[in-house]
Amino acid sequence: MATPPSEYAMSRTPHFQELRMASGSDNLQGCFHLLFTQQYAEIDGLINVLCEKRDDLFKKIERMEKLVEEGEGLCAFHDSGNVGLEFMKETLKTDKKVLAALTGLLDMACEGRREKRRHVSRFE
């Protein structure tokens, strides 16, 4: 077992001391394992939320596309129909951009999760 940190080390490394206390170990391997395990869990939770949001937005886009399709036949015969249809198309275009950005963020989060998994396994 490693020797406990000196007063000097404790005063110069407050964040590592906090990590050491949380892990209950003076061993750096245990400290790093806790840190990377927590980060992995946080990223995994983020991925779950992002997947849910992506799926919900995808369904919303599908519904909006159907509304636009129906509206193109219906709205031409109403005074405010064309304006409403243009707004729906504008919203649909923006939602598709958000979906693309969300998908990119999800890809980055998955890459981060793979990285953290590698970090965790190194200190197991």
DRENTILUM-120653 format. One record per atom (N, C-alpha, C, O): x, y, z; chain; atom name. Coordinates in pm, whole numbers, plus 50000, padded with zeros to 5 digits. Example, Ala and Ser with C-alpha at 12.3 -4.5 7.8 and 13.67 -1.06 7.14 Angstrom:
// residues 2
+-------+-------+-------+-----+------+
:     x :     y :     z : mol : atom :
+-------+-------+-------+-----+------+
: 51319 : 49431 : 50780 :   A :    N :
: 51230 : 49550 : 50780 :   A :   CA :
: 51320 : 49670 : 50780 :   A :    C :
: 51424 : 49668 : 50846 :   A :    O :
: 51285 : 49775 : 50708 :   A :    N :
: 51367 : 49894 : 50714 :   A :   CA :
: 51290 : 50003 : 50787 :   A :    C :
: 51341 : 50114 : 50804 :   A :    O :
+-------+-------+-------+-----+------+
***
This chain:
// residues 124
+-------+-------+-------+-----+------+
:     x :     y :     z : mol : atom :
+-------+-------+-------+-----+------+
: 50085 : 49882 : 50000 :   A :    N :
: 50000 : 50000 : 50000 :   A :   CA :
: 50089 : 50123 : 50000 :   A :    C :
: 50196 : 50125 : 50062 :   A :    O :
: 50044 : 50224 : 49931 :   A :    N :
: 50121 : 50348 : 49922 :   A :   CA :
: 50117 : 50421 : 50056 :   A :    C :
: 50025 : 50405 : 50135 :   A :    O :
: 50218 : 50500 : 50077 :   A :    N :
: 50220 : 50580 : 50199 :   A :   CA :
: 50121 : 50695 : 50185 :   A :    C :
: 50097 : 50743 : 50074 :   A :    O :
: 50064 : 50738 : 50296 :   A :    N :
: 49968 : 50849 : 50288 :   A :   CA :
: 50038 : 50975 : 50238 :   A :    C :
: 50158 : 50993 : 50260 :   A :    O :
: 49964 : 51062 : 50171 :   A :    N :
: 50024 : 51183 : 50120 :   A :   CA :
: 50071 : 51275 : 50232 :   A :    C :
: 50011 : 51280 : 50339 :   A :    O :
: 50178 : 51347 : 50206 :   A :    N :
: 50231 : 51441 : 50305 :   A :   CA :
: 50144 : 51565 : 50310 :   A :    C :
: 50059 : 51586 : 50223 :   A :    O :
: 50165 : 51646 : 50411 :   A :    N :
: 50091 : 51773 : 50423 :   A :   CA :
: 50118 : 51860 : 50300 :   A :    C :
: 50028 : 51929 : 50251 :   A :    O :
: 50242 : 51857 : 50252 :   A :    N :
: 50278 : 51936 : 50135 :   A :   CA :
: 50199 : 51888 : 50012 :   A :    C :
: 50144 : 51969 : 49938 :   A :    O :
: 50195 : 51758 : 49993 :   A :    N :
: 50122 : 51703 : 49879 :   A :   CA :
: 49973 : 51735 : 49889 :   A :    C :
: 49908 : 51764 : 49789 :   A :    O :
: 49922 : 51731 : 50010 :   A :    N :
: 49780 : 51759 : 50029 :   A :   CA :
: 49749 : 51905 : 49997 :   A :    C :
: 49644 : 51935 : 49940 :   A :    O :
: 49839 : 51995 : 50032 :   A :    N :
: 49813 : 52137 : 50007 :   A :   CA :
: 49834 : 52173 : 49859 :   A :    C :
: 49774 : 52268 : 49810 :   A :    O :
: 49916 : 52098 : 49790 :   A :    N :
: 49947 : 52128 : 49650 :   A :   CA :
: 49856 : 52054 : 49552 :   A :    C :
: 49854 : 52088 : 49434 :   A :    O :
: 49782 : 51955 : 49597 :   A :    N :
: 49698 : 51874 : 49508 :   A :   CA :
: 49558 : 51857 : 49565 :   A :    C :
: 49513 : 51745 : 49588 :   A :    O :
: 49488 : 51969 : 49588 :   A :    N :
: 49356 : 51956 : 49653 :   A :   CA :
: 49256 : 51874 : 49571 :   A :    C :
: 49173 : 51804 : 49630 :   A :    O :
: 49261 : 51879 : 49441 :   A :    N :
: 49164 : 51804 : 49360 :   A :   CA :
: 49194 : 51654 : 49363 :   A :    C :
: 49103 : 51572 : 49367 :   A :    O :
: 49324 : 51621 : 49363 :   A :    N :
: 49359 : 51479 : 49375 :   A :   CA :
: 49327 : 51428 : 49515 :   A :    C :
: 49291 : 51312 : 49532 :   A :    O :
: 49340 : 51513 : 49614 :   A :    N :
: 49306 : 51471 : 49750 :   A :   CA :
: 49156 : 51444 : 49761 :   A :    C :
: 49114 : 51350 : 49828 :   A :    O :
: 49077 : 51526 : 49695 :   A :    N :
: 48933 : 51505 : 49694 :   A :   CA :
: 48900 : 51373 : 49623 :   A :    C :
: 48815 : 51297 : 49669 :   A :    O :
: 48967 : 51347 : 49513 :   A :    N :
: 48948 : 51222 : 49440 :   A :   CA :
: 48993 : 51104 : 49524 :   A :    C :
: 48927 : 51000 : 49526 :   A :    O :
: 49104 : 51120 : 49594 :   A :    N :
: 49156 : 51015 : 49681 :   A :   CA :
: 49054 : 50983 : 49792 :   A :    C :
: 49029 : 50866 : 49822 :   A :    O :
: 48997 : 51087 : 49850 :   A :    N :
: 48896 : 51067 : 49957 :   A :   CA :
: 48772 : 50996 : 49900 :   A :    C :
: 48717 : 50906 : 49964 :   A :    O :
: 48730 : 51036 : 49782 :   A :    N :
: 48611 : 50975 : 49722 :   A :   CA :
: 48634 : 50828 : 49690 :   A :    C :
: 48545 : 50745 : 49707 :   A :    O :
: 48755 : 50796 : 49644 :   A :    N :
: 48783 : 50658 : 49608 :   A :   CA :
: 48817 : 50573 : 49731 :   A :    C :
: 48814 : 50450 : 49726 :   A :    O :
: 48850 : 50641 : 49842 :   A :    N :
: 48886 : 50568 : 49962 :   A :   CA :
: 49019 : 50498 : 49951 :   A :    C :
: 49043 : 50396 : 50016 :   A :    O :
: 49108 : 50553 : 49867 :   A :    N :
: 49234 : 50487 : 49842 :   A :   CA :
: 49345 : 50590 : 49822 :   A :    C :
: 49324 : 50697 : 49765 :   A :    O :
: 49464 : 50555 : 49872 :   A :    N :
: 49582 : 50636 : 49845 :   A :   CA :
: 49648 : 50593 : 49715 :   A :    C :
: 49742 : 50657 : 49667 :   A :    O :
: 49599 : 50485 : 49659 :   A :    N :
: 49654 : 50428 : 49537 :   A :   CA :
: 49601 : 50506 : 49416 :   A :    C :
: 49479 : 50519 : 49400 :   A :    O :
: 49690 : 50558 : 49334 :   A :    N :
: 49648 : 50634 : 49217 :   A :   CA :
: 49566 : 50550 : 49120 :   A :    C :
: 49476 : 50602 : 49055 :   A :    O :
: 49594 : 50423 : 49110 :   A :    N :
: 49518 : 50337 : 49020 :   A :   CA :
: 49371 : 50336 : 49060 :   A :    C :
: 49283 : 50345 : 48975 :   A :    O :
: 49344 : 50325 : 49190 :   A :    N :
: 49207 : 50327 : 49239 :   A :   CA :
: 49140 : 50462 : 49215 :   A :    C :
: 49022 : 50469 : 49182 :   A :    O :
: 49218 : 50570 : 49232 :   A :    N :
: 49164 : 50704 : 49208 :   A :   CA :
: 49126 : 50722 : 49062 :   A :    C :
: 49017 : 50770 : 49030 :   A :    O :
: 49216 : 50682 : 48973 :   A :    N :
: 49188 : 50696 : 48830 :   A :   CA :
: 49072 : 50606 : 48787 :   A :    C :
: 48990 : 50646 : 48705 :   A :    O :
: 49065 : 50487 : 48843 :   A :    N :
: 48956 : 50397 : 48809 :   A :   CA :
: 48822 : 50460 : 48846 :   A :    C :
: 48728 : 50456 : 48767 :   A :    O :
: 48813 : 50519 : 48964 :   A :    N :
: 48689 : 50584 : 49006 :   A :   CA :
: 48655 : 50700 : 48913 :   A :    C :
: 48542 : 50713 : 48868 :   A :    O :
: 48754 : 50782 : 48883 :   A :    N :
: 48733 : 50898 : 48797 :   A :   CA :
: 48679 : 50856 : 48660 :   A :    C :
: 48578 : 50910 : 48614 :   A :    O :
: 48746 : 50761 : 48597 :   A :    N :
: 48705 : 50721 : 48462 :   A :   CA :
: 48574 : 50643 : 48463 :   A :    C :
: 48498 : 50650 : 48366 :   A :    O :
: 48548 : 50569 : 48568 :   A :    N :
: 48421 : 50497 : 48580 :   A :   CA :
: 48306 : 50596 : 48590 :   A :    C :
: 48202 : 50578 : 48527 :   A :    O :
: 48325 : 50701 : 48669 :   A :    N :
: 48221 : 50803 : 48682 :   A :   CA :
: 48200 : 50875 : 48549 :   A :    C :
: 48086 : 50899 : 48509 :   A :    O :
: 48307 : 50908 : 48481 :   A :    N :
: 48295 : 50976 : 48352 :   A :   CA :
: 48225 : 50886 : 48251 :   A :    C :
: 48142 : 50934 : 48173 :   A :    O :
: 48258 : 50758 : 48251 :   A :    N :
: 48193 : 50663 : 48160 :   A :   CA :
: 48042 : 50661 : 48187 :   A :    C :
: 47962 : 50664 : 48093 :   A :    O :
: 48005 : 50655 : 48313 :   A :    N :
: 47863 : 50650 : 48349 :   A :   CA :
: 47791 : 50779 : 48307 :   A :    C :
: 47677 : 50774 : 48260 :   A :    O :
: 47856 : 50893 : 48324 :   A :    N :
: 47796 : 51020 : 48284 :   A :   CA :
: 47774 : 51025 : 48133 :   A :    C :
: 47668 : 51067 : 48087 :   A :    O :
: 47873 : 50982 : 48057 :   A :    N :
: 47860 : 50982 : 47911 :   A :   CA :
: 47753 : 50882 : 47868 :   A :    C :
: 47678 : 50909 : 47775 :   A :    O :
: 47747 : 50768 : 47934 :   A :    N :
: 47646 : 50668 : 47901 :   A :   CA :
: 47506 : 50725 : 47924 :   A :    C :
: 47416 : 50703 : 47843 :   A :    O :
: 47488 : 50797 : 48034 :   A :    N :
: 47360 : 50861 : 48061 :   A :   CA :
: 47326 : 50966 : 47957 :   A :    C :
: 47212 : 50977 : 47913 :   A :    O :
: 47427 : 51044 : 47917 :   A :    N :
: 47407 : 51146 : 47814 :   A :   CA :
: 47365 : 51080 : 47683 :   A :    C :
: 47275 : 51129 : 47615 :   A :    O :
: 47429 : 50971 : 47648 :   A :    N :
: 47394 : 50900 : 47524 :   A :   CA :
: 47249 : 50853 : 47529 :   A :    C :
: 47178 : 50863 : 47429 :   A :    O :
: 47205 : 50802 : 47642 :   A :    N :
: 47066 : 50756 : 47654 :   A :   CA :
: 46969 : 50872 : 47631 :   A :    C :
: 46868 : 50856 : 47562 :   A :    O :
: 46999 : 50988 : 47691 :   A :    N :
: 46912 : 51105 : 47674 :   A :   CA :
: 46914 : 51153 : 47529 :   A :    C :
: 46810 : 51184 : 47472 :   A :    O :
: 47033 : 51159 : 47471 :   A :    N :
: 47045 : 51204 : 47332 :   A :   CA :
: 46971 : 51111 : 47236 :   A :    C :
: 46906 : 51158 : 47143 :   A :    O :
: 46981 : 50981 : 47259 :   A :    N :
: 46909 : 50885 : 47174 :   A :   CA :
: 46758 : 50907 : 47183 :   A :    C :
: 46687 : 50905 : 47082 :   A :    O :
: 46710 : 50929 : 47303 :   A :    N :
: 46567 : 50952 : 47323 :   A :   CA :
: 46523 : 51080 : 47251 :   A :    C :
: 46421 : 51082 : 47184 :   A :    O :
: 46601 : 51186 : 47267 :   A :    N :
: 46568 : 51314 : 47202 :   A :   CA :
: 46575 : 51301 : 47050 :   A :    C :
: 46490 : 51355 : 46980 :   A :    O :
: 46676 : 51232 : 47001 :   A :    N :
: 46690 : 51211 : 46857 :   A :   CA :
: 46570 : 51135 : 46802 :   A :    C :
: 46513 : 51173 : 46700 :   A :    O :
: 46532 : 51027 : 46870 :   A :    N :
: 46418 : 50947 : 46825 :   A :   CA :
: 46288 : 51027 : 46826 :   A :    C :
: 46207 : 51018 : 46734 :   A :    O :
: 46268 : 51108 : 46932 :   A :    N :
: 46148 : 51191 : 46940 :   A :   CA :
: 46146 : 51294 : 46828 :   A :    C :
: 46042 : 51316 : 46765 :   A :    O :
: 46259 : 51357 : 46802 :   A :    N :
: 46266 : 51457 : 46696 :   A :   CA :
: 46245 : 51393 : 46559 :   A :    C :
: 46180 : 51452 : 46473 :   A :    O :
: 46298 : 51275 : 46539 :   A :    N :
: 46279 : 51204 : 46412 :   A :   CA :
: 46131 : 51178 : 46388 :   A :    C :
: 46081 : 51196 : 46277 :   A :    O :
: 46060 : 51135 : 46492 :   A :    N :
: 45916 : 51111 : 46479 :   A :   CA :
: 45840 : 51240 : 46450 :   A :    C :
: 45747 : 51243 : 46369 :   A :    O :
: 45882 : 51347 : 46516 :   A :    N :
: 45820 : 51478 : 46493 :   A :   CA :
: 45840 : 51522 : 46348 :   A :    C :
: 45748 : 51574 : 46286 :   A :    O :
: 45959 : 51502 : 46295 :   A :    N :
: 45989 : 51537 : 46156 :   A :   CA :
: 45903 : 51455 : 46061 :   A :    C :
: 45850 : 51509 : 45964 :   A :    O :
: 45890 : 51327 : 46087 :   A :    N :
: 45806 : 51243 : 46002 :   A :   CA :
: 45662 : 51293 : 46000 :   A :    C :
: 45598 : 51299 : 45894 :   A :    O :
: 45610 : 51329 : 46118 :   A :    N :
: 45472 : 51381 : 46126 :   A :   CA :
: 45460 : 51513 : 46050 :   A :    C :
: 45362 : 51536 : 45979 :   A :    O :
: 45560 : 51600 : 46066 :   A :    N :
: 45557 : 51730 : 46000 :   A :   CA :
: 45564 : 51714 : 45848 :   A :    C :
: 45497 : 51787 : 45774 :   A :    O :
: 45643 : 51619 : 45801 :   A :    N :
: 45651 : 51593 : 45656 :   A :   CA :
: 45515 : 51550 : 45602 :   A :    C :
: 45476 : 51592 : 45493 :   A :    O :
: 45443 : 51469 : 45676 :   A :    N :
: 45310 : 51425 : 45634 :   A :   CA :
: 45212 : 51542 : 45633 :   A :    C :
: 45128 : 51554 : 45544 :   A :    O :
: 45224 : 51630 : 45735 :   A :    N :
: 45139 : 51749 : 45739 :   A :   CA :
: 45166 : 51840 : 45620 :   A :    C :
: 45073 : 51891 : 45558 :   A :    O :
: 45293 : 51860 : 45588 :   A :    N :
: 45330 : 51944 : 45474 :   A :   CA :
: 45274 : 51884 : 45345 :   A :    C :
: 45219 : 51955 : 45261 :   A :    O :
: 45290 : 51754 : 45331 :   A :    N :
: 45241 : 51687 : 45211 :   A :   CA :
: 45089 : 51705 : 45196 :   A :    C :
: 45040 : 51737 : 45087 :   A :    O :
: 45017 : 51686 : 45306 :   A :    N :
: 44871 : 51705 : 45301 :   A :   CA :
: 44838 : 51853 : 45280 :   A :    C :
: 44745 : 51887 : 45207 :   A :    O :
: 44915 : 51939 : 45346 :   A :    N :
: 44889 : 52083 : 45338 :   A :   CA :
: 44908 : 52140 : 45199 :   A :    C :
: 44843 : 52238 : 45163 :   A :    O :
: 44997 : 52081 : 45121 :   A :    N :
: 45019 : 52131 : 44986 :   A :   CA :
: 44894 : 52117 : 44899 :   A :    C :
: 44873 : 52196 : 44807 :   A :    O :
: 44813 : 52020 : 44928 :   A :    N :
: 44687 : 52004 : 44855 :   A :   CA :
: 44573 : 52082 : 44916 :   A :    C :
: 44479 : 52119 : 44846 :   A :    O :
: 44578 : 52108 : 45044 :   A :    N :
: 44468 : 52171 : 45116 :   A :   CA :
: 44486 : 52322 : 45130 :   A :    C :
: 44391 : 52398 : 45110 :   A :    O :
: 44606 : 52366 : 45165 :   A :    N :
: 44628 : 52506 : 45205 :   A :   CA :
: 44617 : 52605 : 45090 :   A :    C :
: 44592 : 52723 : 45113 :   A :    O :
: 44634 : 52560 : 44968 :   A :    N :
: 44626 : 52651 : 44853 :   A :   CA :
: 44487 : 52714 : 44839 :   A :    C :
: 44474 : 52818 : 44774 :   A :    O :
: 44386 : 52653 : 44897 :   A :    N :
: 44249 : 52702 : 44885 :   A :   CA :
: 44204 : 52788 : 45003 :   A :    C :
: 44086 : 52820 : 45015 :   A :    O :
: 44297 : 52824 : 45090 :   A :    N :
: 44264 : 52904 : 45208 :   A :   CA :
: 44356 : 53025 : 45214 :   A :    C :
: 44472 : 53018 : 45176 :   A :    O :
: 44301 : 53137 : 45264 :   A :    N :
: 44376 : 53262 : 45268 :   A :   CA :
: 44507 : 53250 : 45346 :   A :    C :
: 44612 : 53290 : 45297 :   A :    O :
: 44500 : 53196 : 45465 :   A :    N :
: 44622 : 53187 : 45547 :   A :   CA :
: 44694 : 53054 : 45529 :   A :    C :
: 44796 : 53028 : 45594 :   A :    O :
: 44643 : 52971 : 45443 :   A :    N :
: 44701 : 52839 : 45423 :   A :   CA :
: 44843 : 52842 : 45371 :   A :    C :
: 44928 : 52768 : 45421 :   A :    O :
: 44870 : 52926 : 45272 :   A :    N :
: 45004 : 52931 : 45215 :   A :   CA :
: 45107 : 52979 : 45317 :   A :    C :
: 45219 : 52928 : 45322 :   A :    O :
: 45069 : 53077 : 45398 :   A :    N :
: 45161 : 53127 : 45501 :   A :   CA :
: 45189 : 53018 : 45604 :   A :    C :
: 45304 : 52996 : 45642 :   A :    O :
: 45085 : 52950 : 45647 :   A :    N :
: 45102 : 52841 : 45743 :   A :   CA :
: 45187 : 52729 : 45687 :   A :    C :
: 45271 : 52672 : 45757 :   A :    O :
: 45165 : 52697 : 45561 :   A :    N :
: 45243 : 52592 : 45496 :   A :   CA :
: 45389 : 52631 : 45485 :   A :    C :
: 45477 : 52548 : 45509 :   A :    O :
: 45417 : 52755 : 45451 :   A :    N :
: 45556 : 52802 : 45445 :   A :   CA :
: 45622 : 52796 : 45582 :   A :    C :
: 45739 : 52760 : 45593 :   A :    O :
: 45549 : 52832 : 45685 :   A :    N :
: 45604 : 52824 : 45821 :   A :   CA :
: 45632 : 52680 : 45861 :   A :    C :
: 45732 : 52651 : 45927 :   A :    O :
: 45542 : 52589 : 45822 :   A :    N :
: 45566 : 52447 : 45852 :   A :   CA :
: 45691 : 52398 : 45781 :   A :    C :
: 45770 : 52324 : 45839 :   A :    O :
: 45710 : 52439 : 45656 :   A :    N :
: 45830 : 52400 : 45582 :   A :   CA :
: 45956 : 52458 : 45645 :   A :    C :
: 46059 : 52392 : 45652 :   A :    O :
: 45945 : 52581 : 45692 :   A :    N :
: 46058 : 52646 : 45759 :   A :   CA :
: 46093 : 52571 : 45888 :   A :    C :
: 46210 : 52546 : 45917 :   A :    O :
: 45991 : 52535 : 45964 :   A :    N :
: 46012 : 52460 : 46087 :   A :   CA :
: 46073 : 52323 : 46059 :   A :    C :
: 46163 : 52278 : 46129 :   A :    O :
: 46024 : 52260 : 45955 :   A :    N :
: 46075 : 52128 : 45916 :   A :   CA :
: 46223 : 52137 : 45878 :   A :    C :
: 46302 : 52051 : 45917 :   A :    O :
: 46259 : 52238 : 45805 :   A :    N :
: 46399 : 52257 : 45765 :   A :   CA :
: 46488 : 52277 : 45888 :   A :    C :
: 46596 : 52218 : 45896 :   A :    O :
: 46443 : 52358 : 45982 :   A :    N :
: 46519 : 52380 : 46105 :   A :   CA :
: 46528 : 52253 : 46188 :   A :    C :
: 46635 : 52222 : 46241 :   A :    O :
: 46419 : 52181 : 46201 :   A :    N :
: 46419 : 52056 : 46277 :   A :   CA :
: 46517 : 51955 : 46218 :   A :    C :
: 46583 : 51882 : 46291 :   A :    O :
: 46526 : 51952 : 46085 :   A :    N :
: 46621 : 51860 : 46021 :   A :   CA :
: 46765 : 51900 : 46051 :   A :    C :
: 46851 : 51814 : 46067 :   A :    O :
: 46792 : 52029 : 46059 :   A :    N :
: 46926 : 52076 : 46097 :   A :   CA :
: 46957 : 52037 : 46242 :   A :    C :
: 47068 : 51995 : 46272 :   A :    O :
: 46859 : 52053 : 46329 :   A :    N :
: 46878 : 52015 : 46469 :   A :   CA :
: 46902 : 51865 : 46480 :   A :    C :
: 46987 : 51821 : 46557 :   A :    O :
: 46828 : 51787 : 46402 :   A :    N :
: 46846 : 51641 : 46403 :   A :   CA :
: 46988 : 51604 : 46358 :   A :    C :
: 47051 : 51517 : 46417 :   A :    O :
: 47036 : 51671 : 46255 :   A :    N :
: 47172 : 51644 : 46207 :   A :   CA :
: 47275 : 51680 : 46315 :   A :    C :
: 47371 : 51606 : 46337 :   A :    O :
: 47255 : 51793 : 46382 :   A :    N :
: 47346 : 51834 : 46489 :   A :   CA :
: 47339 : 51737 : 46607 :   A :    C :
: 47442 : 51702 : 46664 :   A :    O :
: 47221 : 51695 : 46641 :   A :    N :
: 47202 : 51600 : 46751 :   A :   CA :
: 47267 : 51467 : 46719 :   A :    C :
: 47327 : 51404 : 46806 :   A :    O :
: 47256 : 51424 : 46596 :   A :    N :
: 47318 : 51299 : 46553 :   A :   CA :
: 47471 : 51312 : 46560 :   A :    C :
: 47539 : 51219 : 46604 :   A :    O :
: 47524 : 51427 : 46518 :   A :    N :
: 47668 : 51450 : 46529 :   A :   CA :
: 47715 : 51450 : 46674 :   A :    C :
: 47820 : 51395 : 46705 :   A :    O :
: 47637 : 51512 : 46762 :   A :    N :
: 47670 : 51514 : 46904 :   A :   CA :
: 47665 : 51373 : 46962 :   A :    C :
: 47750 : 51336 : 47043 :   A :    O :
: 47569 : 51295 : 46920 :   A :    N :
: 47557 : 51157 : 46965 :   A :   CA :
: 47677 : 51076 : 46920 :   A :    C :
: 47729 : 50995 : 46997 :   A :    O :
: 47721 : 51096 : 46798 :   A :    N :
: 47841 : 51027 : 46748 :   A :   CA :
: 47963 : 51063 : 46833 :   A :    C :
: 48043 : 50976 : 46867 :   A :    O :
: 47976 : 51191 : 46866 :   A :    N :
: 48089 : 51235 : 46950 :   A :   CA :
: 48081 : 51174 : 47089 :   A :    C :
: 48183 : 51132 : 47145 :   A :    O :
: 47961 : 51168 : 47145 :   A :    N :
: 47944 : 51109 : 47278 :   A :   CA :
: 47978 : 50960 : 47276 :   A :    C :
: 48038 : 50909 : 47370 :   A :    O :
: 47942 : 50891 : 47169 :   A :    N :
: 47976 : 50748 : 47157 :   A :   CA :
: 48126 : 50730 : 47147 :   A :    C :
: 48182 : 50636 : 47204 :   A :    O :
: 48191 : 50819 : 47076 :   A :    N :
: 48337 : 50814 : 47067 :   A :   CA :
: 48399 : 50838 : 47206 :   A :    C :
: 48495 : 50771 : 47244 :   A :    O :
: 48343 : 50932 : 47278 :   A :    N :
: 48391 : 50958 : 47415 :   A :   CA :
: 48369 : 50840 : 47507 :   A :    C :
: 48453 : 50811 : 47592 :   A :    O :
: 48258 : 50772 : 47490 :   A :    N :
: 48230 : 50654 : 47573 :   A :   CA :
: 48332 : 50543 : 47545 :   A :    C :
: 48379 : 50477 : 47637 :   A :    O :
: 48365 : 50523 : 47417 :   A :    N :
: 48467 : 50422 : 47383 :   A :   CA :
: 48602 : 50460 : 47447 :   A :    C :
: 48673 : 50374 : 47499 :   A :    O :
: 48634 : 50587 : 47442 :   A :    N :
: 48759 : 50634 : 47503 :   A :   CA :
: 48759 : 50608 : 47653 :   A :    C :
: 48857 : 50558 : 47708 :   A :    O :
: 48649 : 50643 : 47721 :   A :    N :
: 48642 : 50623 : 47866 :   A :   CA :
: 48645 : 50474 : 47899 :   A :    C :
: 48704 : 50435 : 48000 :   A :    O :
: 48583 : 50391 : 47817 :   A :    N :
: 48587 : 50246 : 47841 :   A :   CA :
: 48731 : 50197 : 47837 :   A :    C :
: 48771 : 50113 : 47917 :   A :    O :
: 48808 : 50249 : 47741 :   A :    N :
: 48950 : 50213 : 47731 :   A :   CA :
: 49025 : 50261 : 47856 :   A :    C :
: 49111 : 50190 : 47907 :   A :    O :
: 48991 : 50379 : 47903 :   A :    N :
: 49056 : 50433 : 48024 :   A :   CA :
: 49022 : 50349 : 48147 :   A :    C :
: 49109 : 50317 : 48228 :   A :    O :
: 48895 : 50313 : 48160 :   A :    N :
: 48852 : 50232 : 48274 :   A :   CA :
: 48923 : 50098 : 48272 :   A :    C :
: 48974 : 50052 : 48375 :   A :    O :
: 48926 : 50034 : 48154 :   A :    N :
: 48985 : 49900 : 48147 :   A :   CA :
: 49135 : 49905 : 48179 :   A :    C :
: 49190 : 49806 : 48228 :   A :    O :
: 49200 : 50014 : 48151 :   A :    N :
: 49342 : 50027 : 48181 :   A :   CA :
: 49369 : 50024 : 48332 :   A :    C :
: 49474 : 49977 : 48377 :   A :    O :
: 49273 : 50076 : 48408 :   A :    N :
: 49295 : 50083 : 48553 :   A :   CA :
: 49216 : 49980 : 48633 :   A :    C :
: 49203 : 49991 : 48755 :   A :    O :
: 49163 : 49879 : 48565 :   A :    N :
: 49091 : 49771 : 48636 :   A :   CA :
: 49191 : 49670 : 48689 :   A :    C :
: 49153 : 49571 : 48752 :   A :    O :
+-------+-------+-------+-----+------+
***
